[in-house]
């Protein structure tokens, strides 16, 4: 018999007096397109970053003064989903730009390391003068150092951006509900 592991669910409880506290007061757009308040955004994002990719997120907003009309739950859920979809798009564009820069850096680095190695080879063979040996070794080292940036991009720099995209996507799909505070 095969055991299936259920996807873990993580809960966040937020307490606010009014809906306006959730959103950036300087943003003139309607609630569904508004930026979240910086502190609320940082709190939600930091909380979500602490969990493994693939988990489910549930956010409960405890609201002390619910609006007289309308369903604040649907409004807040859609606003949070839209905001983190927007953030995922921004980071996705940042990742694409980083990878474009990485490809350009790789092309330049490969051309430069090739020139350096050809120049090092032209200087002389091992056993030649000390100056020639120093020049040859220096060109070899400088050529390989030129590959540092593209290697850093393709080995390390893209991971944090991909992680943020996954977190924002999880927040975009989070179950959000608003409950009145008793």
N, C-alpha and C positions, 0 to 999 in steps of 0.2 A: 504494500500500500504506500502510495506516494504522499508525503506530507507537503502541504502548501503553506507557505508563510504569508500571513496577511501583511499588507502594507501598513507601516506604523502611521498613526494619526497624532499630530502635535497640536496642542491648543494654546491660543494666546487670548488673554482677557485684557481688554482696554476699557478704561473708565473715563468718560468725558461728561461735562455738564451739558453741552449742546453740540449739535453737529458741526457748527462753525469751527470748533477746536480741532477737528480732524483735517481741515483744509487750510492752505496758504491764504491768508487774508489779503495779500497783495495781488492775487490772481483774480482778474475780473470775469473769467469764464464761468459758465454754469457748473454746478456740482459734478456732473458726469465727466467733465473734461478738466476739472481743477487739479492743480498740484496738491499733493498731500502736504500738510504742515511738516516742516523739516524735522522736527523732533519726533513726530508720529512716524514719518517715513523711516528715520534712522532706527527707531525702536523696533518697528516691524521687520525691517531688513536685517538688523543684527540678530534678532530672535530667529528668523528663518535661516540665516547662514549657519546656525549651530546644528542643523540637521542634515542627515545624509540625503543625497539626491533620490528622488523617487518616493519620498514620503508625502503624506497628505497633510495639508495645513488647514486648521480651522481657526477663524478669528471671530471672537465674540466682543462686540462693542456694547458696553453697559452705558446707557444714555439716561442721564438724570432728568433732562427736560426734553422729552420727545416732541416733535412738531405736532400741532393740532390736526393737521391734515396730511394725508399721504402715508405711504409705507417707507419709513426711513431705512428699513433693512435692504430693500431692493436698490434704493438710491445709493447707499454706502457700498454695498457689494459691487454694483456696477462701477462706481467711481474708483474703488480700490483695484478692481480688475483692469479697468482702462488705464489707470496710472502705471501699474506694473507692466502692462503690455507695452506702454510707451517707453518705460525704462529699459525693458528688454530690447526694444528696437534701437535705442541709443547705444547700448553696449554692443549689440550685434554690429552696428555700423563702426564702432570703435575697433572691434575685433577684425572686421574686414579691412579697415585701414591699416591695422597692425600687420596683418598678413600680406597686404600689398607692399608695405614698407619692407617686410621680411624678404619678399621675392626680389625686390629691387636691390636690397642690401646683399642678398645671396649672389645675384648676378655680378654686382660690383666686386664683392669679396672674392668670388671665383676668378674673375678676370685679374684682379690685383695679385692674388696668391700665385696664379699662373705666371704672371710677369716676374714676380719676385723669385720664384723657383727657377725660371729660365735664366734670369740674371745671375742667380747664385751658381747655377751650373756653368755659366759662361766664365765666371771669375776663376774657377780652377777646381782642381780635385783635392781630396784630402792629402795631406803631406806637403802642400805648397806652403808659401810663406805665412807667417803669423797674421799679417795684415789681410791677406787674401782669405785665410780661414775665418777671421773675425768678420770680414765683410760678407762672406758666404753664409755664415751662421746667422748674422744679423738680418740679412735679407730673408732667410728661411723663417726666422721667428716673426719678423714684421709681417710677412705674407700670411702666416697662420693667424696672427693676432687680428688681421683684417676680417677673418671669418668669425670673430667673436660675436658681433652683433647679430648676424643672421642666425647663428646657432642659438644664441640666447632667446631670440624671438620664437624660433620653431621648437625649441626644447622646453622653455620655461614660461615666457611672457604671456602666451595665449591661455594657459590653464586658468588663471584667476578670472579672466573675462568670460570664458566658457562657463565657469562655476556661477558667476553672477547672473548670466543669462538663464541657467537652469533654476536658480533661486527665484528670479523674477517671473519665470514661467510658472513655477509652483505657486507663487503668490497670485498670479493672474488667475489661476484655477482654484484658489483657496475657497473653502466654504466660509462665507461671511454672513453673520447674522447680527441684528441689533435687538437688544432686549432692554426694556425700561428698568431703571434702577429702583429698587423698592425702598 
